[in-house]
Amino acid sequence: TKYQHLLKENNITQSMSRKGNCLDNAVIENFFGLLKSELLYLQEFESIEQFKQELEAYILYYNHLRIKEKLKGLTPVEYRIQSSLAA
């Protein structure tokens, strides 16, 4: 397809699992759902540069400040650090 050709031209490996295996997509689909509801749908961006800045700020917030109940009330970074120390 045109999309796959574009990925190949830019040395990007397409992530694909076997048909019917949605578990590997669940985490990223959850992230993009949150990204849309917590950033994208809440404001209009004046430029692509403003969007990039807001996106970078959101990713920093998501990883370092936003606590998750599933992660025992820790941020993703805190949870990874705690998990690696326990191993």
SULFEN-V859765 format. One record per pair of residues at least 24 apart in sequence whose C-alpha atoms are under 7 Angstrom apart, sorted by the first residue. I is the first residue (numbers start at 0). J is the second residue. D is the distance in whole Angstrom. If there is no record, write none. Layout:
BEGIN
i->(I:I)
j->(J:J)
d->(D:D)
END
This chain:
BEGIN
none
END
